[in-house]
């Protein structure tokens, strides 16, 4: 993998001209359809990674693109439906012995993986930028997330998975324990926007819980997933416990058709299909779906901090972030002061292709994302919205770049008022009071994440409790809740089902098994002895016992 770093470093040292502030930028638009176009990543760099894909090489290749220029990045051999079945079978065999290792042994793998990711972050930062077009700052968010999640489950998995004593049916006589067993093979389906974070979000707790994992990344971001597979092996994960299949929706559906739990991250539309298929098979699901996340600036907010926080919340990863803010809701008392601070900050963001930290915002990842952003902005303008910043395709930098955009006076009928844009576009709404703010925040089919800015945090918590969202950040845009990995993360309404992170995130990947021991059998204290009593005696004895238990407030 050092080879990838060397290769990318060489590219990064080529002269820059397109970006606004990137010292090490990638230059030149290349027609991806041109058969003579050569791949940006050399075959000897890509070969060891793609060799990890479970494929019989019968399904052809996917040509991934370098979003910064549109050049062909790498050829990714695709898996067939049969390959998926093979991968799950291999994973199932490996899982049988993995389940017999101790949690401490499995946690040690995660903690070694934690160190390797931090040590070798430059490799994956390059890969993440090359596959997604994101800025290095946004790429580092993924490394930071993996550090958080691996440390959390590496340290806490033992406690989460330990047998738990609970009250039995009858005190003293009934001893009940809840034991957690791995479900078997967990399938993970990930989108392209945060391929390291989202490729591993359920995989890491799944592995430490004793499962095997088969991951299907988006074909555009397969190399990042394969890099993670390589590092997990280096961290000591035995073979076949983390396998990668490559392909699109058909391969995702095939995976759902074989595994014991499906952890899906992606759009709500696809999530519904996955849920329906999983429902047929009666397997568990974790569904992390879309959002249309609001940020409310209350009248007493510290406006300069709110403006700064909103910039990061709206434009990190060019807005291609499930918890990204797409709706700014401003108390009318501070609305103009906020916009006077916010809009210049947005206009001042630097865009570019640099493989270093000199750029604020990178590219969109694909033509499809660009098309969606352009369509949403055009539609809003046609409906009477006004541009406060951006609103332009920045083809001068790269084919998929779009300026960070702030829209005012967006009518509720405009697509971007209610549909997820998943791009660098935010709309502004003014409200007269907190009650209206809450109503506007909740006026969405989604409920993933929200943000409230106020200097009165007690009031912030009271408002948060009225917001229909799985996570509410007070005086932060999005990262505090997502980064608090001890706490569950997921969506209300059409934003998902189930939770990742914390106890909930690992318990979802296990089967709780109740084991109950009835004591005193040899002394004639069994239920059979009780029910052998004549007439209504068993009922009377039990009725008396229940009354005493309630008096003692036994649970
Ligand atoms: P998508 O739903 O189009 O694709 C996601 C993944 O599902 C891809 O790997 C795709 O190949 C696969 N897929 C497609 N059809 C499938 C099927 N029928 N069965 C199984 N798998 C199938 O989403 P996308 O455009 O790649 O990602 C963007 C969306 O993801 C946005 O809506 C965003 O909000 C959401 N997202 C949610 C979270 C979260 O944690 N809630 C995080 C990131 C992204």
Boltz pocket constraint, residues with backbone or C-beta under 6 A from the ligand:
constraints:
  - pocket:
      binder: B
      contacts: [[A, 189], [A, 190], [A, 191], [A, 192], [A, 193], [A, 194], [A, 198], [A, 216], [A, 217], [A, 218], [A, 219], [A, 247], [A, 248], [A, 249], [A, 250], [A, 251], [A, 252], [A, 253], [A, 256], [A, 265], [A, 266], [A, 267], [A, 268], [A, 269], [A, 270], [A, 271], [A, 273], [A, 274], [A, 287], [A, 288], [A, 289], [A, 290], [A, 291], [A, 321], [A, 322], [A, 420], [A, 422], [A, 448], [A, 491], [A, 495], [A, 496]]
      max_distance: 6.0
